Every structure is written in C-alpha cells, then in structure tokens.
Amino acid sequence: MERKELLENIAPCSLMCYTCGGYKNGAICKLAGELSGYLEGMYEFYEKHSGPEQKSYLERFQIFQEELTRMGEAGCGGCRNGEHNGCSIRGCFLLECVKDHEVDFCGECPEFPCDKVHSIFEEEVYLQWLEGGKRIREAGAEQFWEERRRVPHYAGYKKVLEE
C-alpha cells in the first residue's frame, strides 16, 4: 500500500481510522452500505409474504435496516484531512504534534512515548496508542497496516467489559 493510503487509513496516534464506524472511507461504512443495498426490498417482500406471527421479526428487521443505512452514511473524513467532524477524542492535538516533529505517526517520533497523551486518552485508548506506536516503530506503518486492518476498532473495550 502506498504511504498516502496508509496516512488516510491510520491516524497519527496509530488508531485505525479504517476500522472506525465513523470513517466514511472505512470498512464498516463501505460494508454497511453494500449490505444495505443488497437488502433493498427485502422488508417489503417479508411484509407481503409473512403472517402476523412474524410482526416482531419485521420490526427488528426494519430497525436493523435503518441502522445499517445510518452506518453506511458515516461522515468522518479521517484525522488528517480536517473533515473529522471534531474527532471522537476531545482535545486531540496529535495531528499538529506529528507535523511539528516532522513525522507521520507518534511511533516515528524520537520523543515517543511522551507524557502528553495522558491528558486526552482514557486508559484503553492510551494502551492502543502505546502498542500501536511501538509496533509502527518496530515494523513500520505498512506492516502495522497488514496486521491491524482486520482487527475490530473497539476490541479493547470488549476486553475491559469482560474482566
């Protein structure tokens, strides 16, 4: 993958824009939009051919279809292009910071890991930032992409909830 594409799909902090539900060029948005298209007319088909005992299923299906359509219309353009609609991490300064240090990712910065990020990241995100930055430093952004592009964006939260 070209560096330009890596920069579009991986945020400066190493979080994967590509796997984020809000990223309009990401996997979730693209796949939700595609699946939504395949389901077009399905509700009407089942409504016409189902009995009253299927009412609950139809209601759930309609909600599912609405959510899928919503997920297919994500509006974030990614951290690097300024169309991120107020990044989900309030007060994030990392794009400016990597530019100031003339690197593309925190993990490429000679000051990584720094203490600045504690002010903006909660623990789960901090650990992802630290792990991602270390991996980019060790293996490079392209290898990091290959390893992470299919990993669920929010998997770190699942582990916390299970504990």
FENRA-V503149 format. One record per residue. N is the residue number from 1. RES is the residue in one letter. PSI is psi in whole degrees, 0 to 359 (* if undefined). D_FIRST is the distance of its C-alpha to the first C-alpha in Angstrom with 2 decimals. Layout:
# FENRA-V503149
N_RES_PSI_D_FIRST + N_RES_PSI_D_FIRST
This chain:
# FENRA-V503149
1_M_141_0.00 + 2_E_153_3.79 + 3_R_320_6.53 + 4_K_316_8.29 + 5_E_322_6.52 + 6_L_317_6.83 + 7_L_330_10.27 + 8_E_330_11.12 + 9_N_346_10.68 + 10_I_125_12.07 + 11_A_160_15.49 + 12_P_329_16.90 + 13_C_353_18.96 + 14_S_0_16.11 + 15_L_145_17.31 + 16_M_101_14.82 + 17_C_321_15.42 + 18_Y_326_13.50 + 19_T_6_16.32 + 20_C_137_19.09 + 21_G_342_21.74 + 22_G_352_22.17 + 23_Y_118_18.71 + 24_K_340_19.02 + 25_N_15_15.39 + 26_G_174_15.20 + 27_A_315_15.91 + 28_I_313_19.61 + 29_C_313_20.34 + 30_K_313_18.69 + 31_L_323_20.29 + 32_A_317_23.55 + 33_G_319_23.80 + 34_E_313_23.22 + 35_L_319_25.75 + 36_S_319_28.14 + 37_G_319_28.15 + 38_Y_334_29.06 + 39_L_356_31.85 + 40_E_127_33.46 + 41_G_350_37.17 + 42_M_317_37.16 + 43_Y_313_39.23 + 44_E_323_41.77 + 45_F_310_42.00 + 46_Y_326_42.78 + 47_E_320_45.09 + 48_K_326_47.06 + 49_H_7_47.23 + 50_S_154_47.67 + 51_G_179_50.85 + 52_P_334_51.74 + 53_E_346_50.68 + 54_Q_5_47.04 + 55_K_316_47.31 + 56_S_317_45.55 + 57_Y_315_42.61 + 58_L_319_42.38 + 59_E_316_42.44 + 60_R_321_39.61 + 61_F_318_37.60 + 62_Q_317_38.13 + 63_I_316_36.95 + 64_F_313_33.85 + 65_Q_320_33.11 + 66_E_317_33.67 + 67_E_319_31.35 + 68_L_318_28.61 + 69_T_316_29.07 + 70_R_316_28.98 + 71_M_332_25.74 + 72_G_358_24.21 + 73_E_33_25.26 + 74_A_149_23.51 + 75_G_358_23.75 + 76_C_133_21.52 + 77_G_3_18.92 + 78_G_160_17.42 + 79_C_330_18.71 + 80_R_345_17.36 + 81_N_2_18.77 + 82_G_0_22.34 + 83_E_34_22.68 + 84_H_7_22.52 + 85_N_42_26.17 + 86_G_67_27.40 + 87_C_147_24.86 + 88_S_348_26.26 + 89_I_103_26.94 + 90_R_138_29.92 + 91_G_15_30.22 + 92_C_128_26.62 + 93_F_8_26.37 + 94_L_329_23.15 + 95_L_313_21.24 + 96_E_322_24.21 + 97_C_314_24.50 + 98_V_325_21.04 + 99_K_316_21.68 + 100_D_326_25.10 + 101_H_2_23.80 + 102_E_45_21.16 + 103_V_170_18.26 + 104_D_335_15.36 + 105_F_150_16.28 + 106_C_319_19.75 + 107_G_344_18.84 + 108_E_354_18.25 + 109_C_137_21.71 + 110_P_341_24.66 + 111_E_358_26.74 + 112_F_138_24.62 + 113_P_138_26.08 + 114_C_168_28.47 + 115_D_354_31.22 + 116_K_326_30.37 + 117_V_343_28.29 + 118_H_333_31.29 + 119_S_342_32.71 + 120_I_338_30.00 + 121_F_138_28.65 + 122_E_169_30.66 + 123_E_314_30.63 + 124_E_317_28.02 + 125_V_322_25.47 + 126_Y_315_26.52 + 127_L_322_25.86 + 128_Q_317_22.33 + 129_W_313_21.76 + 130_L_312_23.31 + 131_E_315_21.51 + 132_G_315_18.04 + 133_G_318_18.83 + 134_K_319_20.19 + 135_R_321_17.24 + 136_I_319_14.82 + 137_R_317_17.60 + 138_E_313_17.99 + 139_A_345_14.62 + 140_G_160_12.16 + 141_A_324_9.86 + 142_E_315_6.90 + 143_Q_320_9.84 + 144_F_315_11.40 + 145_W_311_8.83 + 146_E_323_9.31 + 147_E_330_12.95 + 148_R_349_13.56 + 149_R_344_11.87 + 150_R_7_14.99 + 151_V_129_17.52 + 152_P_134_20.01 + 153_H_324_19.93 + 154_Y_17_23.68 + 155_A_327_24.29 + 156_G_330_25.79 + 157_Y_325_28.56 + 158_K_316_29.49 + 159_K_320_30.21 + 160_V_317_32.41 + 161_L_330_34.35 + 162_E_337_35.00 + 163_E_*_36.57
